[in-house]
C-alpha cells in the first residue's frame, strides 16, 4: 500500500513537470502571434429590386470595419474589384482629430442608351499593420435613371403679341440630383436645337434683323442685368409672324426630358425710328393721353411704332430688365408718358421698373422724351433719379403739397426759342383740368431747366418751381427731355404744345 502511494505521487510529479516544460516552451521569447485580418460590413446586405422599383442613380451607403488584434487604419472601395480607391480621412472638429470615412453619397452614370444598370460596390479595410481583408464585402446595387424635366415658368411667358424681343425663364428637375443634368436646349419653330449649360435658366431673344418681315436668326442674350450677347444663334424666328419656343433637357446618361413649349405668339417687327410707349393709367386722366399725343405726332409727320405698357396691359414685359432695353435699343428715339398712379404689384411705379432699361438706352446714344408725374414720397434712393437729372422733388404726402395757381395755370419757357411758348392748362368747358399734387424738382448740375410754373403753396409747402428740363451727352447733344407734369394737361393752346413737340423732335433730337 505504501508502494502504490509513492508511485502515484511520483507519477503526478512527473506529469506536473511535463506541463511546466510545455508552458515554458510555448512562451519562448521572440516568437510572434499571427496577425488577424480585419473585417468589413456594409449596412445594407442585399437590394432585391427590379424594373421600376430600382433605386435612383444617387444613393447613400454606410459601412464599418473591425480588427480583433488591432484597429482599422483606412478603407478602400472599388466598383470592379480591380481598381481600388483609398478613402481619405476627414477632420472632425468636435474630436479635433482625423476620423475614418464610413459613409458617402454616390452618383452613378449609365451606359449610353440605357436607363438601368447593376452596380457592384466592393469594400475592404486596412488595419494598423497594413493588412487587408482577403475577401472584401460586396453589395449589388440595381439602379434606374430618373427622367429629367424642363418646364417654362408659365407665369412669365409672353402674351399673344411680342414687340421686338422677349425673355424666357425655366426650371430643371431630376430626381437623381440636378448635377446629373448635362445640358438644356431650346429651339424656335422648326429651327435647330441650341444647347446651354445646365446652370442657364434665363435667356432673352431678339431678331438679328428686326426691320424685315420673314424668317430671321435670333440673337441670344444671357443674364438679367448687363445681358451678354452669345455667339450662338437661334434660327427659325419668324418676324411679323407666329412663333413657338420649345424646351428640353438631357441628363448625363443621355435620357431626354419631355418637350415643353410656349403658347404661339406674334413677333412684331420694327417699322419706324420713333417708339411711343403709353406707360400710364387713364383711370383719372381727362383728357386721355393717347387722344392728345398720338394725333399731335401724326400732325407733325412723326411716324412711330406704338405699344401700351400701362398697368392694365397684358403686353408689358414680364422682365423689365433686360427685355425692355432689347425692345427699344434699335430705335433712335423713344417717347414715354406715364403718371404716378401707374404702379406695379409689390410697390413702385412703372417708370421706376423701366428705369434700368432707360439708363442703358440713353447711354447707348438713344434719345428719350418723358412726360410724367412723380409720387411726392419718392425716396431719394429711387432709381428714377438715375434716369432724370433731378436732385430731389418737393412735397410730403398728405401734409405739404403744391398745386398750380388757379389763375396762372401756365408753364413758362426759360430759354429763348421760336418754338417754345407758354404751355397753359387744358380746359374742359370753362374749367381747367385739375392736375392735383405737383412734383416740381430741384435740378442736378447736368440739367438745363426749360419750363417753370407758378405754384400755390398748400399747408406751408416750400420748394422749387421747375417742371421741364433736359440733359446733353458728352458731345453736347440733347439726349433727354422730361416733364414732371403730364403734358396732355397743358394743351389749352394746342399750337403751343405742337411747337414744343416740334422743338423736341425736329430741333433737339435731330442728330
Secondary structure, 3 states (H helix, E strand, C coil): CHHHHHHHHHHHHHHHHHHHHHHHHHCCCCCCCCCCCCEEEECCCCCCCCHHHCECCEEEEEEEEECCCCCEEEEEEECCCCCCEECCCEEECCCCEEECCCEEEEECCCCCCCCEEEEEEEEEEEECCCCECCCCEEEEEEEECCCCEEEECHHHCCCCEEECEEEEEEEEECCCCHHHEEEEEEEECCCCCEEEECCCCEEEEEECCCCCCEEEEEEEEECCCCCEEEEEEEEEEEECEEECEEEEEEECCCCECCCEECCCEEEECCCCCEEEEECCCCCCCCCCHHHHHHHHHHHCCCCCEEEECCCCCCCCCCCHHHHHHHHHCCCCEEEEECCCCCECCCCCEHHHHHHHHHHHHHHCCCEEEEECCCCCCCCCCCCHHHHCCEEEECCECCCEEEEEECCECEEEECCCCCCCCCEECCEECCEECCCCCCCCEEECCCCEEEEEECEEEECCCCCCCEEEEEEECCCCCEEEEEECCCHHHCCCCHHHHHHHHHHHHHHHCCC
